């Protein structure tokens, strides 16, 4: 979502979860009375986007379920649900897991409603096609998280109109869910524009659909299609407005929100709008004066911090001290400092967007897929090395002593790419997904002392509440 200002409407609270069906259906705005013109259609699609920044307060569950169960992040031991996830003792009644499931399905149902009803609206056909494409992109986005966190899940593709619509639905296979994700993204890339401007910045584009497809294919270990889709993005980078910033810190500067490295971001607008981010507060040292009071909820492992070369500029986005209200410097352990907004004065009031796919990700996906197919070819090296150079403050397009080379061989380059992804995307909710998709979750974490981790932790448990509501749901093995 490359948008600076998509003020998401919540007029359409049509998001009954596919399997969370004990809520009372809203009646204030019946869909039949709402979808009457183009403005209604736009508002409906805005409401589909809206769900993404509610997956936990200000999207925090992307971090809790994407980085906490890994070797990258520790947490304050003051929340039982989070501790379960961090220590690989998650149980089916875990509140974070249940919340994520429910909100993701709310997003799915809002998308389904838009996809079902917008075709019947009398409006400009080009805009209609675009809006349906956006809704399909977002449905794929929500299902992509559902299938990676839980495996095969109920595949709901039409509007939930009553409690009975979802009570008997069974789990689809993971293959069936992925097939639908690929179909939705393929439809979206043919329907969406190359860019948006002005107030529409942040909506899904054709480039975002292609990049998401590349990510889906890489998850599936379909390296041929992952390579092809990421190459389409790279070859058309100028058309889509993509590129790397010269400095790593610039990627996360608020002034560069939705900038050239942004392919898809979750949008936040602070300054008292009620649409701000709380990420800076979660990461700030506990009781520091950041946004009133830092929570200190999530902080890096010592092993992650020590994994950086001391000359790596990416390590500069950690802090180990802060100035308190009395002007005194307080030394503390390392904290993530990617998300900074000095103007934010309260929790949930920061302007930072949350990145889902950056252009650097597209380059590294291409390099990984190309290496799996052909080894460390010049094309694979050309994609990965600008990211490597940037990490050390070097010109992006000039060969350097820090470059990856063909001498690494296929296996050596593979391992270096895995590590490069870790150093590049820390605190962006990617680490658990990368460990799982590359089959390294158990081996990597056991070697680092997380003895509770088992193969069952390649998925999360289906929330017990959903199984209680729908007896056709089956639990994941081991839970």
C-alpha positions in Angstrom: 0.0 0.0 0.0 1.9 2.9 -1.2 -0.5 5.5 0.2 0.2 8.7 2.1 -3.4 9.3 2.9 -6.0 6.6 2.6 -8.2 7.4 5.5 -9.9 4.1 5.8 -13.6 4.2 6.3 -15.1 1.8 8.7 -18.6 2.5 7.5 -18.8 -1.0 6.2 -18.4 -3.3 9.2 -19.4 -6.2 7.1 -16.6 -8.4 8.2 -18.1 -11.4 9.8 -15.2 -13.8 10.2 -15.6 -16.9 8.1 -15.4 -19.1 11.2 -16.0 -16.5 13.9 -19.7 -16.5 13.6 -21.0 -15.6 17.1 -21.0 -11.9 16.4 -24.3 -10.1 15.7 -24.3 -9.0 12.0 -24.3 -5.2 11.7 -27.5 -3.8 10.3 -26.9 0.0 10.3 -25.7 -0.1 6.7 -27.2 -3.0 4.8 -25.1 -3.9 1.8 -28.1 -3.7 -0.5 -28.7 0.0 0.5 -25.0 0.9 0.4 -23.7 -0.1 -3.0 -25.5 2.4 -5.1 -22.7 4.6 -6.6 -19.0 5.0 -7.2 -18.4 6.7 -3.9 -19.9 3.7 -2.1 -17.7 1.3 -4.1 -14.5 3.3 -3.2 -15.5 3.4 0.5 -16.1 -0.4 0.4 -12.6 -1.0 -0.9 -11.1 1.4 1.6 -12.7 -0.6 4.3 -11.0 -3.7 2.9 -7.6 -2.0 3.3 -8.6 -0.8 6.8 -8.3 -4.2 8.3 -4.6 -4.5 7.7 -3.7 -1.9 10.3 -5.9 -3.6 12.9 -4.1 -7.0 13.0 -3.3 -6.4 16.7 -3.1 -2.7 17.8 -1.4 -0.9 15.0 -0.4 -4.2 13.2 1.6 -5.4 16.1 0.7 -9.1 15.4 2.8 -9.0 12.3 5.7 -8.7 14.7 4.4 -11.0 17.4 3.8 -13.9 15.0 6.4 -13.0 12.4 9.5 -12.1 14.5 8.9 -13.1 18.1 9.0 -16.9 17.3 12.5 -16.7 15.9 16.1 -15.9 16.8 15.7 -12.2 16.1 13.6 -10.9 18.9 13.0 -11.0 22.7 10.1 -9.5 24.6 9.1 -8.3 28.0 7.8 -11.3 29.9 4.6 -9.6 31.0 2.0 -11.0 28.6 1.2 -14.7 28.7 0.0 -15.0 25.1 3.2 -13.4 23.7 5.4 -15.5 26.0 3.8 -18.7 24.7 4.6 -17.7 21.1 8.2 -16.6 22.0 8.9 -19.8 23.9 7.2 -22.1 21.4 4.5 -23.2 23.9 1.5 -21.7 22.0 -1.8 -23.3 22.9 -5.1 -23.2 20.9 -6.6 -20.6 23.3 -3.8 -18.1 22.7 -5.4 -14.7 22.4 -3.0 -13.3 19.8 -3.5 -16.2 17.5 -7.3 -16.0 17.8 -7.3 -12.2 17.2 -5.1 -12.6 14.1 -7.4 -15.3 12.6 -10.5 -13.2 13.3 -9.3 -10.0 11.8 -7.8 -11.6 8.8 -11.1 -13.3 8.0 -12.8 -9.9 8.6 -10.6 -8.6 5.8 -11.4 -11.6 3.6 -15.2 -11.0 4.1 -14.9 -7.3 3.4 -13.1 -8.2 0.2 -15.6 -10.8 -0.7 -18.5 -8.3 -0.2 -16.8 -5.7 -2.4 -16.0 -8.3 -5.1 -19.6 -9.6 -5.1 -21.4 -6.2 -5.1 -19.3 -3.7 -7.0 -20.1 -5.3 -10.4 -23.7 -4.3 -9.9 -22.9 -0.6 -9.3 -23.6 1.8 -12.1 -20.3 3.6 -12.4 -17.2 4.2 -14.6 -16.1 0.8 -15.9 -12.4 1.5 -15.6 -12.7 2.5 -12.0 -15.0 -0.5 -11.3 -12.3 -2.9 -12.8 -9.6 -1.2 -10.7 -11.6 -1.4 -7.4 -12.4 -5.1 -7.9 -8.7 -5.6 -8.7 -7.7 -3.9 -5.4 -10.2 -6.1 -3.5 -8.8 -9.2 -5.0 -5.3 -8.1 -4.2 -6.3 -7.6 -0.6 -8.2 -10.9 -0.4 -5.0 -12.6 -1.6 -3.0 -10.6 1.0 -5.2 -11.8 3.8 -5.2 -15.4 2.7 -1.4 -15.4 2.2 -1.0 -14.7 5.9 -3.8 -17.2 6.8 -2.2 -20.1 4.8 1.3 -19.5 6.0 0.3 -19.2 9.7 -2.2 -22.1 9.7 -1.9 -24.1 6.6 -5.1 -25.1 4.9 -7.9 -22.9 6.1 -11.6 -22.4 5.2 -11.7 -20.9 1.7 -14.5 -18.3 1.7 -15.0 -16.6 -1.7 -18.4 -15.0 -1.3 -20.0 -12.6 1.1 -20.9 -13.9 4.5 -24.5 -12.9 5.0 -25.6 -14.9 8.0 -24.2 -16.8 10.9 -25.0 -20.1 9.1 -22.9 -19.2 6.0 -19.7 -20.3 7.8 -20.7 -22.7 10.5 -20.2 -25.9 8.5 -17.3 -24.8 6.2 -14.3 -27.2 6.2 -10.7 -26.5 5.8 -9.4 -26.3 2.2 -6.0 -27.8 1.5 -3.1 -25.4 1.5 -2.7 -26.1 -2.3 -6.3 -25.0 -2.8 -5.7 -21.8 -0.8 -2.5 -21.0 -2.7 -4.3 -21.6 -6.0 -6.9 -19.0 -5.1 -4.2 -16.5 -4.0 -2.4 -16.9 -7.3 -5.6 -16.5 -9.2 -6.6 -13.3 -7.3 -3.1 -11.8 -7.7 -3.1 -12.7 -11.4 -6.4 -11.0 -11.9 -5.2 -8.0 -9.9 -2.0 -7.4 -11.9 -4.1 -7.2 -15.0 -6.6 -4.8 -13.5 -4.4 -2.4 -11.5 -2.5 0.7 -12.7 1.2 1.0 -12.6 1.2 3.9 -10.1 -1.1 6.0 -8.0 -0.6 9.6 -7.1 -2.0 12.1 -4.6 -4.7 10.9 -2.2 -4.6 7.5 -3.9 -1.0 6.7 -3.0 -0.9 3.5 -1.1 -3.4 1.5 -3.0 -2.3 -1.8 -4.6 -0.6 -1.5 -8.0 0.3 -3.9 -10.8 3.8 -3.9 -9.5 2.7 -4.8 -6.0 0.6 -7.7 -7.4 3.6 -9.0 -9.3 5.9 -8.7 -6.3 3.3 -10.5 -4.1 3.1 -13.2 -6.7 6.9 -13.6 -6.6 6.7 -13.9 -2.8 3.9 -16.5 -3.1 5.9 -18.5 -5.6 9.0 -18.4 -3.5 7.1 -19.6 -0.5 5.9 -22.5 -2.7 9.5 -23.2 -3.9 8.3 -22.6 -7.4 11.6 -20.9 -8.3 10.8 -20.7 -12.0 7.8 -18.5 -11.5 9.3 -16.6 -8.5 12.2 -15.7 -10.8 9.9 -14.7 -13.6 7.6 -12.5 -11.5 10.4 -10.8 -9.6 12.2 -10.1 -12.9 9.1 -8.5 -14.3 9.1 -6.1 -11.4 12.9 -5.4 -11.8 12.6 -5.0 -15.6 9.8 -2.5 -15.1 11.1 -0.7 -12.1 11.2 2.7 -13.7 7.6 2.3 -14.9 6.5 1.4 -11.4 8.7 4.0 -9.7 10.8 1.5 -7.8 14.4 1.7 -6.8 16.7 1.5 -3.7 17.5 4.5 -1.5 21.2 5.2 -1.3 21.1 5.0 2.5 19.5 2.3 4.5 18.2 4.7 7.1 16.4 6.7 4.4 14.1 3.7 3.8 12.4 4.3 7.1 12.4 8.1 7.2 8.8 9.4 7.5 9.6 11.9 4.7 10.1 8.9 2.4 6.9 7.1 3.1 5.6 5.4 0.0 8.9 6.3 -1.7 10.7 4.4 -4.4 11.6 1.4 -2.2 8.0 0.9 -1.2 6.1 -1.8 -3.1 3.4 -2.3 -0.5 3.0 -0.8 3.0 0.4 -0.7 5.7 -0.6 3.0 6.0 -0.6 5.0 9.2 -1.3 8.7 9.6 -0.6 10.2 13.1 -1.0 13.6 14.5 -4.3 13.0 16.3 -6.1 11.4 13.4 -6.7 8.1 15.2 -5.0 6.3 12.3 -1.4 6.5 13.7 1.1 3.7 14.3 2.1 2.4 17.7 5.2 0.5 16.5 7.7 3.1 17.8 6.2 2.8 21.3 6.4 -1.0 21.3 10.1 -0.8 20.3 11.2 2.1 22.4 13.0 1.4 25.7 10.6 0.7 28.6 9.7 3.9 30.5 11.7 6.1 28.1 9.9 9.4 27.2 9.2 8.3 23.6 5.5 9.0 22.7 4.9 9.7 26.4 6.2 6.3 27.6 8.0 3.6 25.7 6.7 0.1 26.3 9.9 -1.8 25.6 7.8 -4.7 24.5 10.1 -6.1 21.8 13.8 -5.9 21.6 16.6 -7.7 19.6 18.4 -10.8 20.7 22.1 -10.2 21.5 22.9 -12.8 18.8 21.1 -10.8 16.1 22.9 -7.6 17.1 26.2 -9.4 17.1 25.5 -10.9 13.7 26.1 -7.5 12.0 29.5 -6.5 10.9 30.5 -3.5 13.0 30.7 -1.5 9.7 27.2 -2.5 8.6 25.1 0.7 8.5 22.0 -1.4 9.2 23.2 -1.9 12.8 23.0 1.9 13.3 19.2 1.6 13.5 19.6 0.1 17.0 19.9 2.2 20.2 21.4 1.4 23.6 20.7 4.7 25.4 18.1 7.4 25.5 17.7 10.9 27.2 15.1 10.9 29.9 12.7 13.8 30.8 15.4 15.4 33.0 17.9 15.5 30.2 20.0 12.6 31.6 21.4 9.9 29.4 20.1 6.5 30.4 22.0 3.4 29.2 20.0 0.4 28.4 20.2 -2.8 26.4 19.9 -2.7 22.6 16.5 -1.7 21.1 15.2 -1.5 17.6 15.0 2.0 16.2 13.8 1.6 12.6 10.5 3.3 13.3 11.1 6.8 14.6 8.7 9.7 14.8 9.9 12.5 17.1 6.6 14.4 16.6 4.5 11.6 18.1 3.4 12.4 21.6 1.2 9.4 22.5 0.8 5.7 21.7 -0.8 5.2 18.3 0.1 8.6 17.1 3.2 8.0 14.9 3.3 8.5 11.2 5.4 5.5 10.3 4.1 3.1 7.8 4.8 -0.6 8.2 6.5 -2.3 5.2 5.2 -5.5 3.7 7.2 -5.7 0.5 10.2 -3.4 -0.3 12.0 -3.3 -3.6 15.0 -4.7 -1.8 12.9 -7.8 -1.1 12.1 -8.1 -4.8 15.8 -8.0 -5.6 16.7 -10.6 -3.0 13.8 -12.9 -4.1 15.1 -12.8 -7.7 18.6 -13.5 -6.5 17.4 -16.5 -4.5 15.2 -18.0 -7.2 17.9 -17.5 -9.8 20.5 -19.1 -7.6 18.3 -22.1 -7.0 17.8 -22.6 -10.7 21.2 -21.6 -12.1 23.6 -20.9 -9.3 25.2 -17.5 -8.5 25.0 -16.1 -12.1 25.9 -12.5 -12.9 22.2 -11.7 -12.9 21.7 -13.1 -9.4 24.8 -11.2 -8.1 23.7 -8.0 -9.8 20.4 -8.1 -7.9 21.9 -8.8 -4.5 25.0 -6.7 -4.5 23.5 -3.2 -4.4 21.8 -4.2 -1.1 25.1 -5.5 0.2 26.9 -2.3 -0.9 24.3 0.0 0.7 24.7 -1.8 3.9 28.3 -0.6 4.1 27.6 2.9 2.9 29.1 2.2 -0.6 27.8 3.4 -4.0 25.0 1.0 -5.1 26.3 0.5 -8.7 30.1 0.3 -8.2 31.7 -3.1 -7.5 33.2 -3.4 -4.1 35.2 -5.7 -1.8 31.9 -6.4 0.0 30.3 -8.0 -3.0 29.0 -11.5 -3.3 30.9 -13.4 -6.0 30.5 -16.5 -8.1 33.2 -18.1 -6.0 30.6 -18.7 -3.2 29.0 -21.4 -5.3 25.3 -22.3 -5.2 25.2 -23.4 -1.5 27.5 -20.7 -0.3 25.4 -18.0 -2.0 22.2 -19.6 -0.7 23.4 -19.3 2.9 24.7 -15.7 2.4 21.3 -14.7 0.9 19.5 -16.3 3.9 21.7 -14.2 6.2 21.3 -11.1 4.1 17.5 -11.3 4.3 17.8 -11.6 8.1 20.0 -8.5 8.4 18.0 -6.5 5.8 14.5 -7.2 7.1 14.8 -7.4 10.9 11.8 -6.1 12.8 9.7 -6.2 9.6 7.8 -9.4 10.5 9.6 -11.6 8.0 12.0 -13.8 10.0 9.6 -16.6 11.0 8.3 -16.9 7.5 11.8 -17.2 6.0 12.9 -19.8 8.5 9.7 -21.9 7.9 9.8 -21.7 4.1 13.5 -22.7 3.9 13.0 -25.6 6.3 15.3 -24.1 9.0 13.0 -23.2 11.8 13.8 -26.2 14.1 17.4 -26.6 13.3 18.4 -23.0 13.4 16.5 -22.2 16.7 17.5 -25.4 18.5 21.1 -24.6 17.7 20.6 -21.2 19.4 19.0 -22.6 22.6 15.3 -22.6 21.8 14.8 -26.2 22.9 11.0 -26.1 22.9 10.7 -25.7 19.1 9.4 -28.7 17.2 8.3 -29.3 13.6 4.7 -28.6 14.6 5.7 -25.0 15.1 5.9 -24.5 11.3 2.2 -23.8 11.8 0.2 -22.1 14.6 -2.7 -23.9 16.2 -6.2 -23.3 14.9 -7.9 -21.1 17.5 -10.0 -23.3 19.8 -12.8 -20.8 19.7 -13.1 -21.4 15.9 -13.2 -25.1 16.4 -15.9 -24.8 19.1 -18.0 -22.7 16.7 -17.4 -25.0 13.7 -17.0 -28.7 14.5 -15.9 -29.3 10.9 -12.6 -27.5 11.6 -9.7 -29.8 12.5 -6.7 -28.9 14.6 -3.2 -28.8 13.3 -1.0 -31.8 14.2 0.6 -31.6 17.6 -1.8 -29.2 19.2 
